[in-house]
Amino acid sequence: MRHDLQAAIDGEQLRLHYQPVFDNHRAIIGVEALLRWEHPVRGQVPPQDFIALAEETGQVIAINHWVLTRACSDLQLLNEAGLEGLAVAVNLSPLQFRRANFLETVRDTLNQTGIEAHQLTLELTEGILMHDTPNAIETLQSLRDMGVEVAIDDFGTGFSSLGYLKHLPVSTVKIDRTFVQGLPDNQEDGAILQGIIAMAHHLELMVVAEGIEHEAQHEFLLRHHCDAFQGFHLAHPMPFERLTRFLGEHRLASQRDAIDRSRRKRHSQA
């Protein structure tokens, strides 16, 4: 598997699919870049079958660099095609986030691809941020100084969410899909979601719910003032070529008023 993965990195077998993110008016505000491996024999290999190995071997550094560059380059193509105002979210590995040249890599990628810093959102899990928290906060602050947005992915699965969130210079929390799956019938999940949304809004953070698979889940989240939505019910991940057609057929958010107000207020308080 390690040998095959290196061949994939060297032989351009990696692909990005993009899943749109919608605001509360069903306008598209951005996309999340999702990694796919098209193995010549085994077919499509899901990330859960190789990312852990890539972390162990260090190959994830090259993979993450490729993902970041390709995602930003694709977004610039959308900008040039007149599909402006969108953001792209890229997942980071712990190894990449902790590398000494990480900030330089992000800065160089923005310069090389030409996208605006605020169009890039870097997604990190709670576990990354809870490890060596002082240094993590310093890195996050540097990203925000650059204008890059930071989101906490899979939010709610960590043990210290409520305690450490107020100290982190982040702009967004993405509610873990395990809390969305039981909606609207699971009262415990509903109560947790309402608490997360209320807490995040109190801290002037944007809230994204992922894993939405049917309309009842979407309606519950709308009623409780979630800011943005992602899931198969709204749009499946798709290759870049299909994404461009999809964006041309759907309404893009011309103004992200609620989100921008939240972020500006959060930044002004920093």
N, C-alpha and C positions, 0 to 999 in steps of 0.2 A: 504493500500500500504506500509506503514511504517513497519507493522508487517511482511508482505510478503517479504519485502526487507531484513529484519533482518534474516528471515528464509533462504533466498537465500545466505546471507553471511555465516551463520552457516552451511548450508546444502550443500555447494559446487554446487550451481546452476549457479554460474558465470562462464563464459568462455571467453577466448581470441581468437579472430581471428586476422590474420596478413595480412596486405596489403603491397606487395613489393613496393620498391622505386627504380627507374631505373636512370642510368646516361644517358648522351647524345649518348651513343653507345648501348643503350638498355641492358646493363649489370646491374644486381641487386646489389645495394650497401647497402641495408638495408631493414627493415620492420617497419611498424608502428603497435603497439599493440592496438587493438580496442575491447572495452568491449562489451560483450553480456550477457543477462540474459535469461536463459532457464527456464521459469516459468512452473511448472508441470501442470497447468490448462490453463493458458492464452497463453502458447507457448512463442515464442521469444518476449521479451519486449525491444523495442528500447531504447538506452540510453537517448534520449530526453524526455522519459516518466518517468524517475526515477532519473536522476542525479541531477536535481534541488531540488528534495525532499531530496536526500541524503546530499546535501550541507546544506539544512535547518536543518536537524536533526543531522548532524555531522557524519552520517554513512559513508560519503564519505571518512573519514580518514581510516577506516578499508578496504574499497573497494580499495582505492588507494594503500595502503600497499600491499594488495593481488596482484593487477595488477603489481606493480613494481617487487615484488618477483617472480611471475610466469613468467613475460616477461624475466627477467634476467636469470632465471633457464632454460627456453626454449632456449634462445640464447646459453647458455653453452652446452646444448645438441647438438645444431647444430655445435658448435666448436668441440665437441668430435667426431661428425660424419664426420669430415673433411670439413664441410661447413663453413670455417673460413673467417674472414675478414669483416663480416657483422656487421651492427649496428642495435640496436632496439630503436625505439622512443616510449616514454611513456608520455601520457598527464597528467599534474598535475592540481589538484584543488587549488583554492586560499587558502583554509583552510590548506591543507597539506604544501604548500609552506611557509606559515607564522608560522607554528608550531616551537616551540623552539628547538625541537629535530629533525627537518627535515634533516639537514646535517648529523647528526649521523645515521639516518635511511638509507640514501643513502649509506653512507660509510659501514655500517654493511651489507647491501644487496649485495654490490659488493664483500665484503669479503666472505660472506656465499655462494654466487653462483659461484664465481671464474672468472667472466668475467672481462676483462680489462675496466678501467674507460672510455676510449675513445670509447668503443663499446656502451655506453649508451648515448642517447640523451633525454633530458627532454624538453617537449614542454609546453610553457606557453602562454597564450593569452596576448594581449597588456594591457587589463584591469588590470590583476594581477600586471604587471610591473609598471603601472602608479599609483598604490595605494602605498603610503609610499615609494616613489622611492629611497631615500637614503638607506633604509634598504634592499630593493629589490636588489639594485646594490651590496651591501655588500655580500648578499647571493649568487648572481650570480658569484661574484669574487671568493668566496670560492669554488663553484662548479668547476669553471675553474681551480683553483689551484689543485683540486683533479684530474683533467683530464676529467671530464664529460662535454659533449657538451650540449649547450642550444640553443633551437630554439624558435623563436617567431611564434606562430601559428595564423592563420587567419589574417595575416599581411595585413594592408591597411584599416582595418575597424575602427581603432582608429583615434582620431582627432589630435594627436600630433606625428604621426609616424615619420615625417621628423625631428622634433625637438629633440626627446629624443633618437633616435636610436644610434646616434653617442656616447652617453654616456654609453651605455649598453655593458657589457662584454659578448656578445653572439656570436655564430658562424654561425647561419643560420636564414633565414626568410622563412616562408612558406606562399606563396601568397594565400589569401583567394579565395575560389572557385567561389565566385560571380563575380570576375574579369575574370575568365577563361570561364565561361558559354557562354558569347556572342562572343567569338572568332571564326573565324577571322573577322567576319563582323562588329562587334561593334567597331567603331573607337575610342570612348571614352575609353572603356576598354583596347583596344590595346595600346593607348597612356599612360594610367596609368601603365600598365604592363611594358612597355618599361622604364618608369621613375623609377619604383621600382627596376627593374633589374640593370639599370645603377647606381642608387644610392647605392644599396647594394654592387655591385662589386667595386665601388669607396671606400667603407668602408671595402673591402676584406671579404665580407660575402658570404656564399653559398646561392643560391636561389632555393627553391623547389616550384614547381607548383602542386597543388592538384586539384582533381575534373576533370581530363582530361577524356572526354567521347567519343571523336572521333579523327581521325587522323589529321584533319585540325587544331584542337587546338594544338595538339602535334607539328605539323610542324611549326606553328607560333611561338611557344615558343622556338623551336630549332633555328629558324632563328634569334631570338633575344637573344640568348646566355643564356637561362635559364640553370641551372646546373643539376637539377634532376626533376623527373616527377613521378606523382602518380595519379591513377584514374582507373575507370572501363575499359577504353579502353585498358589499359596495363595489369591489373590484378585486380580481385575482392578480397576483404578480404576472408580469408580461415582459417579453423581450422589448428592447428599445424601439425597434421598428413598429411593433404593435402599439407601444405607448404613444408614439407621435400621432398615430391615427386616433387613438382613444382621446388624447388631449384635444385634438381638433374637433372631436364630436361632443365634447362635454364642456361645461362652463368652468372657467378658471376664476379663482378669486381675484377680482381686479383690485380690491382693497381688503386688507386683513386688519380691519380696524380694531376689533376686540383683542386680537393677538398682539398687534403692535402696541396698543395702549398698555397692555399688561407688561410687555417686555420693556418698553420705555420707562415705565414707572419703576420696575424692578431694577433696571440699570441706573436710574437716577438716585436710587436709594443706596446703591453700593458705595 
